[in-house]
Amino acid sequence: MQKRTRKKKTKGPPPPVKLPDFADHRIKIWEELWKKQCESAPVDGPEIKITLPNGSVMEGKAFITTPLEIAKKISIGLAKAATVAEVDGKPWDLTRPLEKDCNLKIFKFDSDEGSYAFWHSSAHMLGEAMELKYGCNLTIGPPTSDGAGFYYDAFMGGELKKISEKDFKELESMIKSIIKEKQPFQRLVLTKEQALEMFKFNKFKQILITEKVKEGEMTTAYRCGPLIDLCTGPHIPNTGLVKAFALTKNSAAYWKGDAKNDSVQRIYGVSFPDKKSLKEHMRLLKEAAENDHRKIGKEQRLFFFHPMSPGSCFFLPHGARIYNKLISFIRGCYRERGFSEVVTPNIYNCDLWKTSGHYQNYREDMFLFETVDKDEYGMKPMNCPGHCLMFKHESRSYKDLPMRLADFGVLHRNEASGSLTGLTRVRRFQQDDAHIFCAKDQIFSEVKSALEFMKYVYDAMGFTFHLKLSTRPDKYVGDVQVWDEAEKELGKCLESFCSENKMKWELNPGDGAFYGPKIDIQLEDALKRRHQCATVQLDFQLPIRFGLKFRRTNELMEEPVIVHRAILGSVERMFAILCEQWGGKWPLWLSPRQVAIVPVAEAFNEYGERVARQLRNAGYYVDVDKGNNQFKKKVRNAVIAKYNYILVLGPKEQEKKMVNIRTREGKVLGMEAISVFLDMLAEDVAAFK
C-alpha cells in the first residue's frame, strides 16, 4: 500500500493589518508637508568645520553633511553602533544635516544619551504596534526615569478596554516585523496650526500642542512606518538597530497622573542592540521583582499603607528601627562636618510661599487650607524658605559663614494618587535636607565637602554614582556673569573631586535650575538601576527674594549663596532602594533584627535572657526564641527572618558562659566568649557590614 505523503504547510506572510481610520488623515497631512520640506531643502551648502571631542576638525557642508556621515569617516564600527548625536550641546538625529560650524559628539548605546534615544525610538515602535492592534489614541511614550526602558500610554476609548499580558506575544510579534522592515525615523518641522490639524482626531495630542507650542513657534513630529507622533526627538536612524525587544509589564494610569483625568493603559518595554544584554536585563528584572520593597516590607513586617492616609507610610516597629537608624547615621555625620540641626514649623502662611515663588510655581503640589481667620496656609513641601527666615532672624557677618542648617522636618507634597508607588513616591516624607549659606568665595570648598560627604555615605551603602554639571538653562534669572563664575567654580570642584577619586563627570548643558547651576547625582544600585536621590544646587535667587545679607566690612553688605544639599534625599525612597539593594538582607549596622538567641531546650531560656540583656545593653536588637520548636527549626526560622547572627545555647555554652555563633548564611563560627562576640559585632558595624 502506497504511503500517503502529507503536504507541508508553508507559512505565508502575516495577514495585513488595517490602519485605524485616523491614521489615513494623519499620513495624508504628513505626505503633503514632507513633500514641501524635501522640495525646499538645499541641494548644496557652504563649507563648515565640525569639531570632534578630541579636538580634531573635519569638513562638511551645511544642510548636507549628517553626523552619520561623519561617523562613517571615523570608522564603520562607530557608524553601525551609533544611536544619536549631540551638536553644540543639543541632542541631534544622526541623519539630520548639520547647519553650521559646530562641536559634534556621537553616542553609542552604552552612554546615557545613546540609550535614552534608543529607548525613546523603541517606545515609538511599541506605539506603532499598539495603534495597529487596538486602534487606540496614544498619549505619551517616554523612556522611564530610572533609565531601564520605556513605556507608552494609550487611551482605549470610552469602554475602558483593558490591556492584558496575554496581548504581549502578539504585540512583540508585530514589533519584530517593524524591526525587520528597518523603518527610517523621519523628522518633520511644522507649525502649531499644522500640528493641530494633523492630530485633530487625538484630543491628548491636541492638549500637548496647545500647552507646549507657543503661537508663532514651530514644533516637530516623527514618523516610522504608519506611526506619526508629535515629538522633539531625536531618534535612531531606523528600527533595524533594535536587535532585542521585550514587553515587561502593563498597568493602568491617569492622563498626566491626575485621577480627575481619563484613565489610560500603560505598557512597559525594554530593548537592546544585542540579545545578550536583554537576557541579562531580564535576569535583573526577575531579581528586582523578588526584591521588591513592598513585598519585603510585608514579609518582614516593616511597614504598610492604608487608604485612610494615601501616600503616607505606617512604619511598624522593625521598619521604624531602620528609618530612625538612617536618620541617626546622617545626624552623627553632621556633628563631624559642622552642620547645625534645626527644627522648623510644618505649616506656614502662604505669604511665605509667595515670597519664595513656590506658591506661583508649585501651588498645585501643595496641601493648602484656610484658617478660621480666613488666612491661607500651606503644609511645607520643602525646608528652604523656613531656613531663609532663620538666616534673616539675626544680623549676619562673614564670620558667621558658612552657616550649615540641617533639618529632618516632615514634608508634604500633594502627589497625584495615580503616581503613588510604595515608598518611592509618597505624600508624607522626611529628607536629610540641608541649606548652606555661604559667600561666593566659599562655593568651591562647600560643594566639594558636600560631594565628599555624599561619597562617604554611598560607599557605606555599596552604591556607585554618576555626576553631571547642569548649566544655565534658556529660562533663567540673575546675572550671566554670576552664572558663569558659579559654573566655573562647580567645574573646578568636580575636576578636583573626580581627580582624587579616579572618576569622571559630564557636562549637561542647559539643564540647570532656573535659579542656579547644579550637580546632578545618580546613584547606581546592585541591580544596575539608577536613582536620583542626592542633590547639590546653587541658588542665587532665594537670598534676593528674602532680602538676605551679610556684612563683609563695615561699609559692604553682600548677598549669600544658598547651597541646597541632600544625600539620602527622601528617607522613604532611600529605605525602598536599600531594601531592594540588599533583598531584605540588611547589614548589621542597619538591621532591625540583628541577633536571634536559640536555647536548645527550655532549661536554657534563662541563660538566653541573660545573654540578651548584655547584648541589648550594648545597643543591639536581640530576640530570644523560647518557643516549643526543636532548635533546628528555631535556627531555620531565624535564617528566614534574616537575623544577622544566630546564637545557639546549650549546656556547654551555659557552663562556660559562652555562645555558639552562626551566620544567616549558614556559616558556623563556633563557641566564643560573649565579649569576643561583642567585639565581632562592633567590627561589623564599623565596617558597615
Secondary structure, 3 states (H helix, E strand, C coil): CCCCCCCCCCCCCCCCCCCCHHHHHHHHHHHHHHHHHHHHCCCCCCEEEEECCCCCEEEEECCCCCHHHHHHHHCHHHHHHEEEEEECCEEECCCCCCCCCEEEEEEECCCHHHHHHHHHHHHHHHHHHHHHHHCCEECCCCECCCCCCEEEEEECCCCCCCCCHHHHHHHHHHHHHHHHCCCECEEEEEEHHHHHHHCCCCHHHHHHHHHHCCCCCEEEEEEECCEEEECCCCCCCEHHHCCEEEEEEEEEEEHHHCCCCCEEEEEEEEEECCHHHHHHHHHHHHHHHHCCHHHHHHHCCCEECCCCCCCCCEECHHHHHHHHHHHHHHHHHHHHHCCEECCCCCEEEHHHHHHHCHHHHHHHHCCEEECCCCCEEEECCCCHHHHHHHHHCCCCEHHHCCEEEEECCEEECCCCHHHCECCCECCEEEECEEEEEECHHHHHHHHHHHHHHHHHHHHHHCCEEEEEEECCCCCCCCCHHHHHHHHHHHHHHHHHHHHHHCCCEEEECCCCECCECEEEEEEECCCCCEEEEEEEEEECHHHHHCCCCEECCCCCEECCEEEEEECCCEHHHHHHHHHHHHCCCCCCCCCCCCEEEEECCHHHHHHHHHHHHHHHHCCCCEEECCCCCCHHHHHHHHHHCCCCEEEEECHHHHHHCEEEEEECCCCEEEEEEHHHHHHHHHHHHHCCC
